[in-house]
Amino acid sequence: MTKREAPPRWDRTMQQRLTRGEAAALGELYDRFASLVHGLAHRVLKDEQAADGITREVFAHVWEHPGTYDPRQGPLRTFLASLTHRLAVQRLRATGAAALADGGPGTTEELESKVRHAAVAARADYIVQSMPTPLRLALELAYFQRHDYRQTAADLGVTEDEARRRLRLGLQLLSTAHDTAAPGAPPEYGGAA
């Protein structure tokens, strides 16, 4: 087992400030991570209002229980993503189970399949948002703008070999979204997410 690197200073400082009850720290945390939390929740739930609720729950939890984040376990970003994912999946299961109990369409297997697909999608979003900017930009050009590696290289001002390398590395990182997302499993807190 490898020894974890020391957490970034910002993460340690933020955890200490939250533990002391500094309201400004919560605002700073929200400003920095609200779009990540909301995006992951929306990806799982496919509902704007529900994603807003999960976002509030995540930051309320961090405010009320700042000790649940341990900087030695990994980055604060990963902790928030894991917490968001867990709460969103719980909500998805609860609403799906309630719909099934009320005689709604679908089966338990369909609900679990929906949860698995949402988990993979949320993990993929998290991976893309977390990857280094050069890799993310190359993937965005290739995927969203349908550029080949030559066009991507020209747009980024890099060699064609470098563009291929960035695309390959980005796709390798993205491929882990499906490989590691077991049914209902969040990005591992403190893991390589």
N, C-alpha and C positions, 0 to 999 in steps of 0.2 A: 504494500500500500504506500502510495507516495504522500509525502508531507504537503499539506496545502500551503500555498503562498500566503503571506500576510495580507489581510484585507486592505483595500485602499483606505487611506487616511480619512477621506470624506465619509465613507461608510461607518467607520468607528466613531468619528465625531458626531455624525447624525444620530447614531444609536444612543450615544451618551446624552445628547441634547434632548432627545425624545424621552429618555428615562428621567431627566430632570424636569420634564413637563413644559419645555419651551414651545409655546404655540407657534412662534416664528419658524421653528424647525419643521413642524408639520406642514406649514405653508410652503416652505422650500421643497420639502419632499414631494408634496402634491404637484407643485409647478414642474418638477423634474420628471415625475413618473406617471402623472395622471393619464396622459395619452397612451402610454404603454398598457397600463392597467385597464383602461376603458376599451382599448383595441382588442386585447386578449379576451376580455369578458364578452365583447360583442361578437367576436369570432366564434366563441363557444355557443352563445345563446341566440345569436341572430335576432336580437331584440334590443333596440336603443334604450328603452326604459329600463329593462332588466340589467343592461350593462351599466347604466347610470347607478342603479341600486347596488350592484356589486362593487363599483368603484367607491361608493360611499362606505360600504361595509369594510373594504380592504383598509382604507385610511382610518376609519374608526377603530378597527382592530389594532392597527399599529399604534394609534394614539393611546388606546386603553391598555394595551399589553406590549409595551416597547421591548420588554425582556424576551419576547418570543423570537426576536431576531438576534442571532449570535454571529457577529462579524467573522468569527473563526470558521464558521461553516460555509462561508461564501459571500459573494457580493449581495448587497441590499437589493439590487435590481432582480437577481435570481430569486431571492426570498419573496419579493412582491409578486413576481410572475407565478411562482408556485402557489402562493396564497390565493391569488386571483383565480388561477386555474381550478384549484380545489373548491373554492366557493362557487364558481360558475358551474362546475360539473355537478355539485350538490344541488344547485338550483335547477339545472336541466333535468336531473334525475327526479327531483321532487315534483316539478311541474309535469314531467312525462308520466310519472307514476300516478299523479292525481288525475290526469287525462285518461289514463287506462282504467283507473278505478271508476271514473264517471262514465265508462262505456265508450270512450273516444276510440278513434281508429288506431290500429297498430298493436304490436305485441311487445312483450318484455325484450325479446331478442332484437326487435327493430329499435327499441329505445337504447339498448346497449350499443348497437351498431352506430346509432346517431352520436352517442357519447364518445365512442372510439374515434369516429371521423372528426368530431369537434376537437378532440384531444390532439390529433395529428395536425389539424389545421392551426390550432393555437400554438403548438410547439413550432411549426414552420414559421409562423409570423414572428414569434419570439426570436428564433434563430436569425431570420433575415434582419430584424431590427438590431440585434446584438452583434452581427458580424462587422468586421472593420469596414469603414466607409468605402475604400477602393473596391472591395469585393462586392459590396451591396450595390454600388453604382454600376458596376459591370453587369451584374444580374438584372438590374432594373432596365438597362439599355437593351439587353438581349431579350428579356422576357416581355416587358411592357411595350417597348418600341420596336420589337422584332428586328433588332440589329444583329448582323452576324459578327464574328470576332473581328473582322477587318474594320467594319463601321464602328464597333465599340472601341477599338484601338484608336481610331482617328478622333472620335468624340472625346476620349479620355486623354489624348495626347501621349499615348504609350506605344510601345512596339506591339506588333501582332502577337509575338510570343508571350509578352506580358499580359495582354488581354486574354489569351487562351489560358494562361496560368490562373488569372483571377477568376475566370468563369469556372474552370475546373475545381478550384478550391471552394468557391462559393457553392457550387452544386454538390460537392462532397459534404460540406457542412449541412446543407439543406436536406440531403438524403438521410441524415440521422434523425430527422423528424419522425419518419415512419418506423425506422428500425428500433427506436428506443421508446416509443409511445405505446406502452402496454395499455390495455383497457382501463381507462380512468386514471392513468398515471400522469402526474404533472411533471413539468421539467424538474429534475431533481434539484432540491435546494442544496446549494453548495457543489453541484455537479457541473458538467461541462456545457450546460445549456446556453 
